[in-house]
Amino acid sequence: MQGIAVGGEFGGAATYVAEYAPKGRRGYDLSWLGVAVGGGLLAGSFGALLVTNTASPEVVNGWLWRIPFLLALPLGLVGVYVRTQLTETPEFLAAAAASEGSARRARNASQQMGRDMPRVLYAAGVLSAMTAATYIFLIFLPSYLSTAMDFAKSDATVINTTAVVTFCVALPFFGKLSDRIGAPRLILISTVLLLLLSYPAMNVLDSGNVSAGIIAMVVMGIVSAMGFASGLAAIPELFSVHSRYTSLGLGWNIAAVVFGGTGPLIITEMTSLTGSILTPAYFVMAGAVCTLVALQFRNRLAG
């Protein structure tokens, strides 16, 4: 239920920001959505660090772990308030005014969705590498470090927090860079780097050295930010205003289902079958391969 809710809202947020962004600033403005995501991850990391360092494992596992979740409730109420106060974007209002009658708008939207499907699949492919990297290196990593690699929970949290901070700081830079040199070029660069660096990064973590692990995750945080910012900048322009919210959200969530939410389950099973604790690297590399394949269709579908 959380995945469905967040997935729908994030696609809507990306659409909203993209349609309000001035020309030449779409990548930069959209990058702040990633900063918001990273801010949530940081809040979770600091909450986990505070909880694990202030109480015994028995107390944490018994009831204290619930407190950070309950503290998120006021943020949810703020989100509901903001959501009810938003108005439609000028771009959408102009497109709606150009349509004659709700039946025609509904018919056009339905037809447009059918025409959008190749681009939806293209978007999912383009976002595969970025999705795999952010879910695995920024979200799943603390759990994996403490369970599969025998890091202390506090050390795992420190490594993850450093990676997320790096991710947040780098996002606006790469968003602005995507406006200058083009998002597709940055997507290609970040995807190749993920393909080349994921395995060495996991190898460094496997050494058990916390300082080396921090450096490795700083690098992966930078590469992940490059892919996230450029991916966000490239996808909205694929779709018309009539179907952008639904089509963008669908493409985003196909990638999130395949290379995001199911990632921990797949990696756990792969680790059990192969006996290798480096399987997160293979998973991210698989996402990078999917993105490289999708990019081959850019001229045909993303024009």
SULGICOR-V812990 format. One record per residue. N is the residue number from 1. PHI is phi in degrees with one decimal (none if undefined). Layout:
[[N PHI] [N PHI]]
This chain:
[[1 none] [2 -63.8] [3 -62.5] [4 -63.7] [5 -65.9] [6 -65.7] [7 -61.0] [8 -65.6] [9 -70.9] [10 -68.9] [11 -60.8] [12 -65.2] [13 -63.0] [14 -62.5] [15 -62.2] [16 -62.2] [17 -66.4] [18 -61.3] [19 -78.1] [20 -92.8] [21 -65.9] [22 -64.7] [23 -58.6] [24 86.5] [25 -129.0] [26 -61.1] [27 -60.9] [28 -65.0] [29 -64.7] [30 -67.4] [31 -61.1] [32 -71.5] [33 -63.5] [34 -64.3] [35 -62.3] [36 -63.5] [37 -61.8] [38 -61.9] [39 -62.3] [40 -64.1] [41 -64.1] [42 -64.6] [43 -59.3] [44 -64.7] [45 -64.1] [46 -66.0] [47 -62.9] [48 -65.1] [49 -63.1] [50 -64.5] [51 -66.0] [52 -71.2] [53 -95.6] [54 -115.9] [55 -149.0] [56 -71.7] [57 -55.4] [58 -64.0] [59 -68.5] [60 -59.4] [61 -71.5] [62 -76.5] [63 -152.3] [64 -66.3] [65 -61.9] [66 -75.2] [67 -60.6] [68 -58.8] [69 -65.0] [70 -67.9] [71 -66.3] [72 -75.6] [73 -58.1] [74 -59.1] [75 -64.1] [76 -62.2] [77 -66.3] [78 -62.2] [79 -61.4] [80 -62.6] [81 -62.3] [82 -60.5] [83 -61.7] [84 -77.4] [85 -96.1] [86 -72.5] [87 -104.7] [88 -66.7] [89 -74.0] [90 -57.1] [91 -63.1] [92 -68.3] [93 -62.8] [94 -65.6] [95 -67.2] [96 -66.0] [97 -66.3] [98 -74.8] [99 -85.9] [100 -109.5] [101 91.6] [102 -66.4] [103 -63.3] [104 -65.9] [105 -61.0] [106 -63.6] [107 -65.1] [108 -63.6] [109 -64.0] [110 -63.5] [111 -64.6] [112 -64.6] [113 -59.6] [114 -62.3] [115 -68.5] [116 -76.5] [117 -54.5] [118 -59.0] [119 -72.6] [120 -60.3] [121 -66.7] [122 -61.7] [123 -59.9] [124 -60.7] [125 -66.0] [126 -62.7] [127 -85.3] [128 -61.8] [129 -63.8] [130 -61.4] [131 -64.4] [132 -60.0] [133 -65.3] [134 -68.9] [135 -66.9] [136 -79.9] [137 -79.1] [138 -110.3] [139 -113.6] [140 -80.1] [141 -55.7] [142 -57.6] [143 -63.6] [144 -67.7] [145 -63.4] [146 -80.2] [147 -99.0] [148 -91.8] [149 -110.7] [150 63.0] [151 -75.9] [152 -63.1] [153 -58.7] [154 -65.5] [155 -65.9] [156 -62.2] [157 -67.9] [158 -63.3] [159 -59.9] [160 -65.4] [161 -62.0] [162 -60.8] [163 -63.7] [164 -69.0] [165 -59.7] [166 -59.6] [167 -56.5] [168 -65.5] [169 -67.4] [170 -78.0] [171 -56.3] [172 -61.0] [173 -60.9] [174 -73.2] [175 -62.3] [176 -66.8] [177 -64.7] [178 -65.1] [179 -67.9] [180 -87.0] [181 -109.7] [182 101.2] [183 -63.8] [184 -57.0] [185 -65.6] [186 -68.5] [187 -60.3] [188 -62.5] [189 -62.5] [190 -64.3] [191 -67.1] [192 -63.2] [193 -65.4] [194 -62.4] [195 -64.4] [196 -86.2] [197 -103.9] [198 -61.4] [199 -65.1] [200 -58.5] [201 -63.7] [202 -68.1] [203 -63.4] [204 -62.1] [205 -62.7] [206 -64.4] [207 -68.6] [208 84.4] [209 -83.5] [210 -66.1] [211 -62.4] [212 -64.9] [213 -63.2] [214 -61.9] [215 -62.1] [216 -60.9] [217 -77.2] [218 -63.8] [219 -61.5] [220 -69.5] [221 -64.7] [222 -66.1] [223 -64.6] [224 -63.4] [225 -63.3] [226 -60.3] [227 -69.1] [228 -65.8] [229 -64.5] [230 -71.9] [231 -64.4] [232 -61.6] [233 -71.4] [234 -83.8] [235 -75.8] [236 -57.0] [237 -70.5] [238 -72.2] [239 -120.5] [240 -74.9] [241 -63.0] [242 -65.7] [243 -122.4] [244 -61.1] [245 -56.2] [246 -70.4] [247 -68.6] [248 -62.6] [249 -62.3] [250 -66.8] [251 -61.9] [252 -60.7] [253 -78.7] [254 -62.1] [255 -63.0] [256 -67.2] [257 -68.1] [258 -74.3] [259 -113.9] [260 -117.4] [261 -59.3] [262 -85.3] [263 -54.4] [264 -56.9] [265 -64.6] [266 -65.0] [267 -64.8] [268 -60.5] [269 -67.3] [270 -62.5] [271 -63.1] [272 -64.8] [273 -76.2] [274 -95.0] [275 77.2] [276 -97.1] [277 -89.1] [278 -95.8] [279 -59.9] [280 -56.6] [281 -64.1] [282 -62.2] [283 -64.2] [284 -65.2] [285 -64.1] [286 -63.4] [287 -62.1] [288 -64.2] [289 -63.1] [290 -60.2] [291 -66.4] [292 -61.7] [293 -65.7] [294 -62.0] [295 -62.7] [296 -65.9] [297 -99.0] [298 -58.1] [299 -63.4] [300 -82.4] [301 -112.2] [302 -104.2] [303 -74.0]]
